[in-house]
Amino acid sequence: VEASGDLRRIERKHCLAIDQLLQTGQTGGRIALPKGLTALLTYEGLLITRRDLLRPDPPATITINGPGHYELGNGLQLLVETAETPPAWNQLPSHCCFIDPGQAPFPWQLRPAKPLDRLELLGMDGSRQVRDILVDAKLPRHLRNCLPLLLCGGKPLWLAPLRRSRLALFPSGQSYGIRLTLLGRERLLLFP
């Protein structure tokens, strides 16, 4: 009701279609509703929202030359700053990442993550494809194209805000490094 102002033009056939969607349980299933609305079944439940909110823009491809505030062009921003020793990696919030600039010197690249990109995940051997990480995280399909991937020399360091790479970790005893903070996640519907 909040998205459209009222429920006029929502007919019985729409309610039956939504009921059918709920019964099938097919996540990612959607139904077009009047007034530019869409009913979308997500892992969390049924979402009824404006259609335009389900197509967020991917982040811009940018070069990060050093500390600063970077606009990603899709409502997200990246804050890059010098910081003191971070807490243990498993105590960091997902929207933050610490990088050792000695192992990953500037410039860095930030671009939209691609399904076949591979990330050497912190806490495991080998690497995983981004599409598998996104499925495991149960990220709604409509948000998968708007995740930024941070790279140094072509090697992925952080699939923001979901997973960090084991590359360029802070060594113990080092007193400073670079902290990255992803801002603006609340502007994207159902963003983790």
Stockholm file with secondary structure:
# STOCKHOLM 1.0

chainA/1-192         VEASGDLRRIERKHCLAIDQLLQTGQTGGRIALPKGLTALLTYEGLLITRRDLLRPDPPATITINGPGHYELGNGLQLLVETAETPPAWNQLPSHCCFIDPGQAPFPWQLRPAKPLDRLELLGMDGSRQVRDILVDAKLPRHLRNCLPLLLCGGKPLWLAPLRRSRLALFPSGQSYGIRLTLLGRERLLLFP
#=GR chainA/1-192 SS CTTTSSCTTCCHHHHHHHHHHHHHTCTTCEEEETTTEEEEECSSCEEEEEGGGGSCCCCCCEEECSSEEEECSSSCEEEEEEEECCCCGGGSCTTEEEECTTTSCSCEEEEECCTTCEECBTTSSSCEEHHHHHHHTTCCGGGGGGCEEEEETTEEEEETTTEEBSTTCCCTTCCEEEEEEEECGGGSTTCC
#=GC SS_cons         CTTTSSCTTCCHHHHHHHHHHHHHTCTTCEEEETTTEEEEECSSCEEEEEGGGGSCCCCCCEEECSSEEEECSSSCEEEEEEEECCCCGGGSCTTEEEECTTTSCSCEEEEECCTTCEECBTTSSSCEEHHHHHHHTTCCGGGGGGCEEEEETTEEEEETTTEEBSTTCCCTTCCEEEEEEEECGGGSTTCC
//
